[in-house]
Amino acid sequence: MVSPFAIITAGILLGIRTGDSIAGKALQAIGWTIACAFLSLGLQLAGCSLWHRLARRDTRLLLIYLGGLFGAALGAKLLYLLAEGWLDYGQPDQWLRWATGKTVLGALAGGYGGVELAKRWVGYPQATGDLFASVAPVGIILGRIGCLLQGCCLGAVCERPAWWTLADRHGHPRWPAVPVEIVFNALALVGFAGLRRNRSLPGQHFHLYLLGYGAFRFVHEFGRDTPRIAFGLSGYQFASLTLIAFAAWRFRQRTKQADPAAMPTTP
């Protein structure tokens, strides 16, 4: 039986040892997709195991987790197509780009929607976002490590090399877009650990993450090599602004729900 480790290793070697031809790029993408898929699968299985233990107290929690996974996968693909995938129409590798393209912003929005729909379906009224706020940064960090190894999701080209720039496969110095995002999510993990330990802002952690990531991504996009579609902004920046507005609205709603003074009194 072939172990998952062997498959991951083969995928990494396949991604490294192919050329710059269209066929080589296709093999490289397939190799990295295999490796990253198994890394992602490992994270999902770990998360599913965690939620399964929680589901011993309430079986609805496992269905809510699966709803979040499905929503995240769907949102990641749809928002990518809306933000930049449509620009790939007519390119020689358009189908490869459409098959492999996805975005963290869409995964966060879709995952949120999937969880909320699942909660309504199973009739679960309690907040679940605090746990998702601790799981999401880990998944993004693992995904961005795959981006770093593959050489995708690049930063903008810089005028000259510096200690903080990263060289792409052609030797051009670039803004370290992927490492910066990894650092952001690592700091988010530390922050949410502190909030949980101090029992601060219960039920609001995922809203805080959406606010923070949306603001970070909007600013960070100016240093990323992504196509600008209007007013000098990328599609992901418009999505970031939408995410910030939505998270602020939901944060305010949750605050009102938790405020006893905002609750209606019975006559």
C-alpha positions as CSV (number, residue, x, y, z in Angstrom):
1,M,0.0,0.0,0.0
2,V,1.4,3.4,-1.0
3,S,1.6,5.8,2.0
4,P,0.3,9.4,1.9
5,F,3.8,10.5,2.7
6,A,5.1,8.8,-0.5
7,I,2.4,10.5,-2.6
8,I,3.2,13.9,-1.1
9,T,6.9,13.4,-1.8
10,A,6.2,12.3,-5.3
11,G,4.0,15.3,-5.9
12,I,6.7,17.6,-4.6
13,L,9.4,16.0,-6.8
14,L,7.0,16.2,-9.8
15,G,6.4,19.8,-9.2
16,I,10.1,20.6,-8.9
17,R,11.6,18.6,-11.7
18,T,9.4,19.6,-14.7
19,G,10.3,22.2,-17.3
20,D,8.8,25.5,-18.5
21,S,6.9,24.0,-21.4
22,I,3.1,23.9,-21.3
23,A,3.2,20.2,-20.7
24,G,5.9,20.7,-18.0
25,K,3.8,23.4,-16.3
26,A,0.8,21.1,-16.4
27,L,2.8,18.3,-14.8
28,Q,4.1,20.8,-12.2
29,A,0.6,22.0,-11.4
30,I,-0.6,18.4,-11.1
31,G,2.4,17.5,-8.8
32,W,1.8,20.4,-6.5
33,T,-1.9,19.8,-6.5
34,I,-1.4,16.2,-5.3
35,A,0.9,17.4,-2.5
36,C,-1.3,20.3,-1.4
37,A,-4.4,18.1,-1.7
38,F,-3.0,15.6,0.7
39,L,-1.9,18.3,3.1
40,S,-5.3,19.9,2.9
41,L,-6.9,16.4,3.4
42,G,-4.8,15.9,6.5
43,L,-6.0,19.2,8.0
44,Q,-9.6,18.4,7.1
45,L,-9.4,15.0,8.7
46,A,-7.9,16.5,11.8
47,G,-10.6,19.1,11.9
48,C,-13.3,16.5,11.3
49,S,-11.8,14.4,14.1
50,L,-12.0,17.4,16.5
51,W,-15.6,18.2,15.5
52,H,-16.5,14.5,15.8
53,R,-15.4,14.5,19.4
54,L,-17.4,17.7,20.0
55,A,-20.3,16.0,18.2
56,R,-20.5,13.3,20.8
57,R,-22.2,16.0,22.9
58,D,-24.3,17.1,19.9
59,T,-24.3,15.3,16.6
60,R,-25.4,18.4,14.7
61,L,-21.9,19.9,15.1
62,L,-20.4,17.4,12.6
63,L,-23.0,18.4,10.0
64,I,-22.2,22.0,10.6
65,Y,-18.5,21.4,10.1
66,L,-19.2,19.6,6.8
67,G,-21.4,22.4,5.7
68,G,-18.5,24.8,6.3
69,L,-16.1,22.7,4.3
70,F,-18.5,22.5,1.3
71,G,-19.3,26.2,1.4
72,A,-15.6,27.0,1.6
73,A,-14.7,24.9,-1.4
74,L,-17.5,26.4,-3.4
75,G,-16.8,29.9,-2.4
76,A,-13.1,29.6,-3.1
77,K,-13.8,28.6,-6.7
78,L,-16.6,31.0,-7.4
79,L,-14.9,34.1,-6.1
80,Y,-11.7,33.3,-8.0
81,L,-13.7,33.1,-11.2
82,L,-15.4,36.4,-10.5
83,A,-12.2,38.2,-9.3
84,E,-9.8,37.1,-12.1
85,G,-10.6,33.7,-13.6
86,W,-12.8,35.3,-16.3
87,L,-9.7,37.2,-17.5
88,D,-8.1,33.8,-18.4
89,Y,-10.7,33.1,-21.1
90,G,-9.0,32.3,-24.3
91,Q,-5.6,31.6,-22.8
92,P,-3.8,28.4,-23.9
93,D,-4.0,27.0,-20.3
94,Q,-7.4,28.5,-19.4
95,W,-8.9,25.1,-18.3
96,L,-5.8,24.4,-16.1
97,R,-6.1,27.8,-14.5
98,W,-9.9,27.5,-13.9
99,A,-9.4,24.0,-12.5
100,T,-6.7,24.9,-10.0
101,G,-7.6,28.6,-9.2
102,K,-9.2,29.4,-5.9
103,T,-9.0,32.2,-3.3
104,V,-8.9,32.4,0.5
105,L,-11.4,35.3,0.5
106,G,-14.0,33.1,-1.2
107,A,-13.3,30.2,1.1
108,L,-13.9,32.4,4.2
109,A,-17.1,33.8,2.8
110,G,-18.4,30.5,1.5
111,G,-17.4,28.7,4.7
112,Y,-19.4,31.2,6.7
113,G,-22.4,30.8,4.5
114,G,-22.2,27.0,4.6
115,V,-22.0,27.0,8.4
116,E,-25.0,29.3,8.8
117,L,-27.1,27.4,6.3
118,A,-26.2,24.1,8.0
119,K,-27.0,25.5,11.5
120,R,-30.5,26.6,10.2
121,W,-31.0,23.2,8.6
122,V,-30.2,21.2,11.8
123,G,-31.7,23.8,14.1
124,Y,-28.5,24.7,16.0
125,P,-28.9,28.2,17.6
126,Q,-25.5,28.6,19.3
127,A,-22.4,30.5,18.0
128,T,-19.7,28.3,16.5
129,G,-17.4,30.9,15.0
130,D,-14.8,30.9,17.9
131,L,-13.7,27.4,17.0
132,F,-13.6,28.1,13.3
133,A,-11.5,31.2,14.0
134,S,-8.8,28.9,15.4
135,V,-9.0,26.4,12.6
136,A,-9.1,28.7,9.6
137,P,-5.7,30.3,10.1
138,V,-4.0,26.9,10.3
139,G,-5.6,25.8,7.0
140,I,-4.5,29.0,5.3
141,I,-1.0,28.7,6.6
142,L,-0.7,25.2,5.2
143,G,-2.2,26.3,1.9
144,R,0.2,29.2,1.7
145,I,3.2,26.9,2.4
146,G,2.1,25.1,-0.7
147,C,1.9,28.4,-2.6
148,L,5.5,29.2,-1.4
149,L,6.8,25.9,-2.6
150,Q,5.0,26.0,-5.9
151,G,5.9,29.7,-6.6
152,C,2.3,30.9,-7.1
153,C,0.4,33.8,-5.6
154,L,3.4,36.0,-6.2
155,G,4.1,39.5,-5.0
156,A,4.7,42.5,-7.3
157,V,8.1,42.8,-8.9
158,C,10.4,45.2,-7.0
159,E,12.9,47.6,-8.6
160,R,15.9,46.0,-6.9
161,P,16.6,43.0,-4.6
162,A,16.6,43.5,-0.9
163,W,16.9,41.3,2.2
164,W,13.1,40.9,2.3
165,T,12.4,40.2,-1.4
166,L,11.9,36.8,-2.9
167,A,13.3,35.8,-6.3
168,D,10.8,34.1,-8.6
169,R,11.8,31.3,-11.0
170,H,13.2,33.9,-13.4
171,G,15.3,35.6,-10.8
172,H,13.1,38.7,-10.5
173,P,12.9,40.2,-6.9
174,R,9.3,40.3,-5.6
175,W,7.4,41.4,-2.6
176,P,7.2,38.4,-0.2
177,A,3.4,38.1,-0.5
178,V,3.1,34.6,0.7
179,P,5.4,34.8,3.8
180,V,3.7,38.0,4.9
181,E,0.3,36.3,4.8
182,I,1.7,33.3,6.8
183,V,3.0,35.7,9.4
184,F,-0.5,37.5,9.6
185,N,-2.2,34.2,10.2
186,A,0.3,33.0,12.8
187,L,-0.3,36.3,14.7
188,A,-4.0,35.7,14.4
189,L,-3.6,32.3,16.0
190,V,-1.7,33.8,18.9
191,G,-4.4,36.6,19.3
192,F,-7.3,34.2,19.3
193,A,-5.5,31.9,21.8
194,G,-5.3,35.0,24.1
195,L,-9.0,35.8,23.6
196,R,-10.0,32.3,24.4
197,R,-7.8,32.2,27.5
198,N,-9.3,35.5,28.8
199,R,-12.8,34.5,27.6
200,S,-13.0,37.8,25.7
201,L,-15.6,38.6,23.1
202,P,-17.2,35.1,23.0
203,G,-19.0,34.4,19.8
204,Q,-17.2,37.2,17.9
205,H,-13.8,35.6,17.1
206,F,-14.6,34.7,13.5
207,H,-16.2,38.1,12.9
208,L,-12.9,39.6,14.2
209,Y,-10.9,37.3,11.9
210,L,-13.0,38.3,8.9
211,L,-12.6,42.0,9.7
212,G,-8.8,41.6,10.2
213,Y,-8.2,39.4,7.2
214,G,-10.4,41.7,5.0
215,A,-8.4,44.8,6.0
216,F,-5.1,43.0,5.7
217,R,-5.9,41.6,2.3
218,F,-7.1,44.9,1.0
219,V,-3.8,46.6,1.9
220,H,-1.7,43.6,1.0
221,E,-3.2,43.4,-2.5
222,F,-1.3,46.5,-3.5
223,G,1.9,44.4,-3.1
224,R,0.5,41.3,-4.9
225,D,0.8,40.5,-8.6
226,T,-2.9,40.3,-9.3
227,P,-4.8,41.9,-12.2
228,R,-6.5,45.3,-11.6
229,I,-10.0,45.5,-12.9
230,A,-11.2,49.0,-12.0
231,F,-10.0,52.2,-10.3
232,G,-6.5,50.6,-9.9
233,L,-8.0,47.9,-7.6
234,S,-8.1,44.1,-8.0
235,G,-11.2,42.0,-7.8
236,Y,-9.9,40.7,-4.5
237,Q,-9.8,44.2,-3.1
238,F,-13.5,44.7,-3.9
239,A,-14.2,41.4,-2.3
240,S,-12.2,42.4,0.8
241,L,-14.2,45.6,1.2
242,T,-17.4,43.5,0.9
243,L,-16.1,41.1,3.5
244,I,-15.2,43.9,5.9
245,A,-18.7,45.4,5.6
246,F,-20.4,42.1,6.1
247,A,-18.3,41.2,9.1
248,A,-18.9,44.6,10.7
249,W,-22.6,44.2,10.2
250,R,-22.6,40.7,11.7
251,F,-20.4,41.8,14.6
252,R,-22.9,44.6,15.4
253,Q,-25.8,42.1,15.2
254,R,-24.1,39.7,17.6
255,T,-23.3,42.5,20.0
256,K,-26.9,43.6,20.1
257,Q,-28.0,40.0,20.7
258,A,-25.6,39.6,23.6
259,D,-26.5,43.0,25.2
260,P,-29.2,42.5,27.9
261,A,-30.2,46.2,27.5
262,A,-31.0,45.5,23.8
263,M,-33.3,42.6,24.6
264,P,-37.1,43.4,24.6
265,T,-38.7,43.3,28.0
266,T,-41.9,41.3,28.6
267,P,-44.9,43.4,29.8
